[in-house]
Amino acid sequence: MVFYIRFLKPPTIVNNGKANKARIAVKALITITTDLGDDFYQNDIDLRVILSIAPLTEKARGETVKMTITWKKGFRTLRVEIPIEHTAVSRLAQLQLSSNVDTEADLLQPNKMPEVVNAWSGIHSVSTLSNTIRKVERRFLLENGHMLRISEETGESIARHIWDAGVALIAYIGNVLRSSSEGESWTSHVRRQPSSRSLNVLELGSGVGIVGIGCAQLMPFSNVLLTDLPEAMDILEYNISRAQPAESSALSSAVLDWGVDLPATFAKQPYDLLLVSDCTYNPDRIPALVHTLFALTSLSETTDILISMKVRHPSEALFFDLMSDTGFVIVEKVTLVLPDNYRSCNGETLETVQIYIFRLMGFASRR
């Protein structure tokens, strides 16, 4: 499984000394846990801590404080404390924690997905680091060499975090687009680009936006629309604002609730590709999800649906039953094995992410 370095408490400037003898440091509380926060990293691992401090003047050089800390098997949290000079208090800083030495980003490939995903704090004034700072950044190097930067919230809430199936789906898409193989049928849309029109892509349940934004950075000549409920819009739009789409591609966002009639703006637009990642964990929402997928695919005979899921409960089988009953067929299935050194060493079964390509039955037979 994939584990994530998380800031349970954002980096904060503290003075541990007395008034006449200051001992200034940047402190943080971290954990290494799964996407749902239901398990902790089970091996010993050294973490590289890098604190970058901006220069005093434009002509001066910045400072970098580096240290190594060790996460031990059995840990649930780990405190980080980095001493800094008093002169650094008013300057900008970035705190990086990684399982690799001085890495710029996590490599994202189906057979090389990171076991421990690194974390970068936002760039803030060290003197204002406080519990009001709620974002942490993830950086992934895509197959086309572009960097995908996604921010998520600090803390233990899972609502606005990256999930494993999203990481796996982007690794899969990047690998397929880089390959010369014609085996994956959904890529026929992409391989026809550029054409008389852009590729229209819509993602349901975008969350922090890793899948939709990743697609826009991988696919030229694409219009990618990311959708979710109103409470997800702030973090989603923040990540969109910092994205770097591929040539002639564009990103946008919109509120879309499942299970209701499609708003007019959606009903008028045929989509080439629908993306869904880790959206079947709540069986109560599965009927509404299938209803919305049917409404969107009914607009075009050539719509493909890419579903990425890490099955967590038997109740998720309802999704496949309802998709079949609605007239969808699985035209392809791919299984990606998630890295896990602990399970590998102990001979345990490794977790997987399944990626399915669905089409409406009548439309699938016409290709």
HUJONOR-V365427 format. One record per pair of residues at least 24 apart in sequence whose ideal C-beta (glycine too) atoms are under 6 Angstrom apart, sorted by sequence separation. I is the first residue (numbers start at 1). GAP is how many residues later the second one is. D is the distance in Angstrom with one decimal. If there is no record, write none. Layout:
# HUJONOR-V365427
<<I,GAP,D> <I,GAP,D>>
This chain:
# HUJONOR-V365427
<<46,24,5.5> <47,24,6.0> <96,24,5.0> <198,24,5.8> <5,25,6.0> <6,25,5.2> <198,25,4.9> <230,25,5.4> <271,25,5.9> <332,25,4.2> <45,26,5.0> <95,26,4.0> <213,26,6.0> <220,26,4.3> <330,26,5.3> <331,26,5.1> <5,27,5.5> <94,27,6.0> <194,27,4.4> <208,27,5.5> <209,27,5.0> <219,27,5.9> <220,27,4.2> <221,27,4.7> <222,27,4.4> <223,27,5.2> <224,27,5.3> <225,27,5.3> <226,27,4.8> <227,27,5.3> <44,28,5.4> <193,28,4.2> <217,28,5.9> <220,28,5.8> <330,28,6.0> <331,28,5.5> <3,29,5.1> <44,29,5.6> <94,29,4.9> <190,29,5.7> <216,29,4.2> <217,29,5.7> <220,29,5.8> <227,29,3.7> <259,29,2.8> <270,29,4.4> <280,29,5.4> <43,30,5.9> <206,30,5.7> <209,30,4.5> <213,30,4.8> <258,30,3.8> <270,30,3.6> <328,30,4.6> <42,31,5.7> <51,31,5.0> <92,31,5.5> <143,31,3.4> <208,31,5.9> <258,31,5.2> <273,31,5.6> <274,31,4.5> <275,31,5.4> <276,31,4.8> <277,31,4.4> <281,31,5.6> <108,32,4.3> <142,32,5.1> <143,32,5.8> <259,32,5.1> <271,32,5.6> <283,32,4.2> <286,32,5.2> <290,32,4.4> <294,32,5.2> <328,32,6.0> <329,32,5.1> <1,33,5.8> <92,33,6.0> <93,33,4.5> <216,33,5.0> <262,33,5.0> <286,33,5.0> <290,33,5.8> <327,33,5.4> <331,33,5.8> <105,34,3.9> <106,34,5.2> <107,34,5.2> <108,34,6.0> <258,34,4.4> <327,34,4.6> <53,35,4.7> <105,35,5.7> <143,35,4.4> <216,35,4.8> <283,35,5.3> <329,35,5.3> <40,36,5.5> <105,36,4.3> <280,36,4.7> <290,36,5.6> <54,37,4.5> <89,37,5.6> <90,37,5.2> <3,38,4.8> <53,38,5.4> <54,38,3.9> <89,38,4.9> <32,39,5.7> <280,39,4.6> <53,40,5.2> <170,41,5.9> <177,41,5.7> <51,42,6.0> <52,42,4.5> <105,42,5.4> <169,42,5.4> <310,43,4.9> <51,44,5.4> <166,44,4.6> <170,44,3.9> <174,44,5.4> <166,45,5.0> <309,45,5.7> <31,46,5.1> <50,46,4.4> <308,47,5.0> <29,48,5.8> <30,48,5.4> <49,48,5.7> <160,48,5.8> <162,48,5.4> <307,49,4.5> <29,50,5.7> <47,50,5.4> <48,50,5.0> <306,51,6.0> <28,52,4.5> <48,53,5.6> <304,53,5.8> <305,53,4.2> <27,54,5.1> <45,54,5.8> <25,56,5.0> <26,56,4.7> <152,56,5.1> <25,57,5.9> <25,58,5.0> <113,58,5.6> <150,58,5.6> <24,60,5.5> <150,60,4.9> <110,61,4.9> <24,62,5.8> <109,62,5.6> <110,62,5.6> <301,62,4.7> <108,63,4.8> <297,63,5.3> <22,64,6.0> <211,64,5.3> <110,65,5.0> <148,66,5.2> <211,66,4.9> <148,69,5.9> <202,69,4.8> <146,71,5.0> <200,71,4.9> <200,72,5.2> <201,72,4.6> <202,72,5.5> <203,72,4.1> <204,72,5.1> <199,73,5.2> <144,74,5.9> <205,74,4.2> <160,75,5.1> <142,76,6.0> <189,83,4.4> <11,84,4.8> <189,84,6.0> <151,88,5.8> <150,89,5.6> <5,92,5.0> <169,108,5.1> <11,110,5.2> <166,111,4.4> <165,112,4.8> <3,113,5.0> <4,113,4.7> <13,113,5.3> <165,113,4.1> <5,114,4.3> <163,115,4.3> <13,116,5.1> <12,117,5.1> <11,118,5.1> <12,118,6.0> <186,118,4.1> <37,119,5.7> <37,121,5.9> <36,122,5.6> <10,123,4.4> <35,128,4.4> <7,129,5.2> <35,129,5.1> <169,139,3.7> <165,143,4.2> <10,144,5.2> <165,144,5.5> <165,145,4.8> <164,146,5.1> <7,147,4.3> <2,162,5.0> <168,168,4.8> <186,171,5.3> <172,183,5.6> <168,185,3.9> <165,188,5.1> <115,224,4.1> <110,226,5.4> <113,226,5.9> <43,298,5.9> <43,299,5.3> <42,300,4.2> <2,336,5.7> <1,337,5.0> <1,339,5.2> <1,350,4.6>>
